Every structure is written in structure tokens, then in C-alpha cells.
Amino acid sequence: MSDDRSDSVNGVPGANGHVIEVTDSRTVHIGPLSVRRALPTRGRRMVGAWCFVDHMGPETVSVERSVDIAPHPHVGLQTVTWLFSGELLHRDSLGTEQLIRPGQLNLMSAGRGVAHSEENPGLTYGQLHGIQLWLAQPSSTRNDPAAFEHHRELPRLDAANATVTILVGTVDKIDAGVRGDCDLVGLELDLHGGDTTIGLNPAFEHALVVASGAAIVDGVRVSPGHLAHLGLGRDELRLSTEGPGKALLIGGVPFSERILMWWNFVARTEAEITDAWMDWAEGAGRFGVVASEFKRIEVGPPPWVLPLR
């Protein structure tokens, strides 16, 4: 992975008195795929339990340019995969082989350890566009066995000039029916153009990630490549768009535990991450085997581990 830009944060007073922090995403390369990483950055590490947001594409898929992410491990987190266009094939060491299409959701809970891949299911043309997010698991579940769930349909709500899909959490007493280890919410906003108001839980902090188009929030313009942190205490989000667009609204109770992230691991201490890395490097049974034709990803030790002489 490599970064192409530095991070910056602009705290802008919104029209209603709330301060909106607009943070630049970082451009990161994962194999052939270029993604905009909105979390974590130096300006913003988490939003509730949400600790990782990668906006991928739109990326043109062709015979010469396939998108495949080889098997790699995770601990202490949940992956949330959401597509706007294209398809991906999820394989994991639990034996799962699951195709995901737009409007469907994959949730993998790593717990103590799991490995997975995200592969092109055979597409030779078209576009891939989506967002992958991570949720830090609390201590109550982060050492549990791994699990996977696929949701073919999710509840939708109609708002003025928008269709809202509930990915996780509860809105207007309607629950997504998706596992949640913390108090949180994740929504897709399919914006049709015009003014839209979304009810919020004031106990949550929230952030907006625009995937296409642009949104005006409290007089502040938010476009792709940025994360707008909306803070705590809001009971509604008012935004407007000049035309169609898509965005993700994420939020949750501020995470009460200090986490440590390195590579694909979310833990609490360096020792936990070192143990996870060694188990992966040595091929221990902790992560199992993914039935993939791609060679698993290897990585060097964490920076605090001294090389063997």
C-alpha cells in the first residue's frame, strides 16, 4: 500500500451552529485497485465503532484489469461490504463462498481470527463501485469465534428526495436485522436531488461519506474524497443536492475502548498484534485456509518487532 496525499481537516461552522469537520481521504493502492481511504486518517481515527472506510471505484473491469484481493487475515473487527455497482465473490476460511451484488450486504465478524478473499466472479467488463468498512469489535465479542452473514435484502425508507437503506442499526424503529456488536447505525442515502432530512440519534456521533455527486450540509459542500464528521448531539441531518448522488451515513456511540490498528488487525496491545502476525506468518490453524486460487498475502513484521539476527 502507498499514500499519494497528506491528510487535512477543515473545521467549518455549519449554518445551525454545529461544527462540521471535513477530512480529506487518502489515496491507497491495493493491488490494481485505487481506493479513497476516509478512515482512519491523521485527522479522524474513528466514528463510533467505525474504524475503517475504503471507497473503491468506480473502477472499470476488463480482461486485462481484474479486481482480486488475495486471502488475508483479520482479528478483532467486522467487515461490512456494500456495492453500488458490479459484483464480488467473498471466500473465507469458514468455508463461505458468497457472491455479493448491489443492494446486498456481507458482514464478516473476525473475532479471534479469520481469513478471506474478495475476488472477481468472472466479470470481464463493466464497473465496480462500492465501500468496505470495518467496525472495531468491543472486548465482549472480539475474542469470539469468527462468523459470516449475507443479507440479500435490507429495509428501505422513503424520505423527501431520497431513498434510505438501513445497512446496520435501527431507524424509525425499523431494524436492519444485521448483527451489531455496538450501538451504531449505517445508512445508504440514494439522493434524487433537492432537500432531504434524516432523523438522527443525538447520543451518536455521525459522519457522511459521499460516493457520487455532492451534498450541501449546513451550507458546507461535501464531495467524493472527503469525510464530513458531524459530531455529537444532532437529532437530524439536513442536506441538499443539485442532482442525483449516493452517500453513506455512519454513526454510533463514541467507542469507549482505545484500539490499536496495524495491517488487518484491530487489537488493544502490540503483543496481541504480534501474536496474530506470527500465527499468520507461521501458518498456524488460528486463521484456517481460504479455498482460493490466489496465493495468500504475506507481510513483514510490525515495526516494533525486532528482526531475527
ChimeraX attribute file (.defattr): number of C-alpha atoms within 10 A of each C-alpha:
attribute: neighborCount
match mode: 1-to-1
recipient: residues
	/A:1	8
	/A:2	9
	/A:3	11
	/A:4	9
	/A:5	11
	/A:6	11
	/A:7	14
	/A:8	16
	/A:9	18
	/A:10	13
	/A:11	13
	/A:12	16
	/A:13	14
	/A:14	15
	/A:15	12
	/A:16	9
	/A:17	9
	/A:18	16
	/A:19	18
	/A:20	22
	/A:21	23
	/A:22	24
	/A:23	23
	/A:24	25
	/A:25	26
	/A:26	23
	/A:27	20
	/A:28	18
	/A:29	15
	/A:30	14
	/A:31	11
	/A:32	12
	/A:33	15
	/A:34	17
	/A:35	22
	/A:36	21
	/A:37	25
	/A:38	27
	/A:39	25
	/A:40	18
	/A:41	19
	/A:42	12
	/A:43	17
	/A:44	19
	/A:45	14
	/A:46	22
	/A:47	25
	/A:48	23
	/A:49	26
	/A:50	28
	/A:51	23
	/A:52	22
	/A:53	24
	/A:54	22
	/A:55	25
	/A:56	20
	/A:57	18
	/A:58	18
	/A:59	20
	/A:60	15
	/A:61	17
	/A:62	13
	/A:63	9
	/A:64	8
	/A:65	13
	/A:66	19
	/A:67	21
	/A:68	18
	/A:69	20
	/A:70	20
	/A:71	24
	/A:72	22
	/A:73	26
	/A:74	25
	/A:75	26
	/A:76	28
	/A:77	30
	/A:78	29
	/A:79	20
	/A:80	20
	/A:81	24
	/A:82	23
	/A:83	21
	/A:84	19
	/A:85	17
	/A:86	21
	/A:87	22
	/A:88	23
	/A:89	17
	/A:90	21
	/A:91	22
	/A:92	25
	/A:93	21
	/A:94	17
	/A:95	13
	/A:96	16
	/A:97	16
	/A:98	17
	/A:99	17
	/A:100	22
	/A:101	18
	/A:102	17
	/A:103	16
	/A:104	17
	/A:105	20
	/A:106	23
	/A:107	21
	/A:108	23
	/A:109	29
	/A:110	29
	/A:111	23
	/A:112	19
	/A:113	26
	/A:114	26
	/A:115	24
	/A:116	28
	/A:117	23
	/A:118	22
	/A:119	21
	/A:120	18
	/A:121	17
	/A:122	11
	/A:123	16
	/A:124	14
	/A:125	14
	/A:126	13
	/A:127	17
	/A:128	21
	/A:129	18
	/A:130	21
	/A:131	20
	/A:132	16
	/A:133	21
	/A:134	23
	/A:135	24
	/A:136	31
	/A:137	27
	/A:138	19
	/A:139	14
	/A:140	9
	/A:141	18
	/A:142	22
	/A:143	17
	/A:144	16
	/A:145	12
	/A:146	23
	/A:147	16
	/A:148	17
	/A:149	14
	/A:150	15
	/A:151	15
	/A:152	12
	/A:153	12
	/A:154	16
	/A:155	15
	/A:156	17
	/A:157	13
	/A:158	10
	/A:159	16
	/A:160	13
	/A:161	17
	/A:162	22
	/A:163	18
	/A:164	20
	/A:165	21
	/A:166	23
	/A:167	29
	/A:168	24
	/A:169	22
	/A:170	19
	/A:171	21
	/A:172	8
	/A:173	7
	/A:174	12
	/A:175	15
	/A:176	22
	/A:177	14
	/A:178	18
	/A:179	14
	/A:180	16
	/A:181	17
	/A:182	20
	/A:183	17
	/A:184	23
	/A:185	27
	/A:186	22
	/A:187	22
	/A:188	25
	/A:189	26
	/A:190	19
	/A:191	27
	/A:192	18
	/A:193	19
	/A:194	15
	/A:195	17
	/A:196	18
	/A:197	14
	/A:198	16
	/A:199	13
	/A:200	19
	/A:201	19
	/A:202	15
	/A:203	15
	/A:204	23
	/A:205	24
	/A:206	27
	/A:207	25
	/A:208	24
	/A:209	27
	/A:210	23
	/A:211	24
	/A:212	16
	/A:213	17
	/A:214	23
	/A:215	29
	/A:216	15
	/A:217	20
	/A:218	20
	/A:219	15
	/A:220	17
	/A:221	14
	/A:222	21
	/A:223	20
	/A:224	19
	/A:225	19
	/A:226	23
	/A:227	26
	/A:228	27
	/A:229	24
	/A:230	24
	/A:231	17
	/A:232	20
	/A:233	14
	/A:234	16
	/A:235	12
	/A:236	12
	/A:237	16
	/A:238	14
	/A:239	21
	/A:240	20
	/A:241	19
	/A:242	14
	/A:243	12
	/A:244	16
	/A:245	19
	/A:246	20
	/A:247	22
	/A:248	21
	/A:249	23
	/A:250	26
	/A:251	29
	/A:252	23
	/A:253	19
	/A:254	19
	/A:255	19
	/A:256	9
	/A:257	12
	/A:258	8
	/A:259	17
	/A:260	14
	/A:261	17
	/A:262	13
	/A:263	13
	/A:264	15
	/A:265	21
	/A:266	25
	/A:267	24
	/A:268	15
	/A:269	12
	/A:270	16
	/A:271	12
	/A:272	14
	/A:273	22
	/A:274	18
	/A:275	11
	/A:276	22
	/A:277	23
	/A:278	14
	/A:279	16
	/A:280	23
	/A:281	14
	/A:282	8
	/A:283	12
	/A:284	12
	/A:285	11
	/A:286	15
	/A:287	24
	/A:288	18
	/A:289	21
	/A:290	23
	/A:291	16
	/A:292	18
	/A:293	9
	/A:294	13
	/A:295	11
	/A:296	17
	/A:297	13
	/A:298	13
	/A:299	10
	/A:300	10
	/A:301	15
	/A:302	15
	/A:303	10
	/A:304	9
	/A:305	11
	/A:306	8
	/A:307	9
	/A:308	4
	/A:309	3
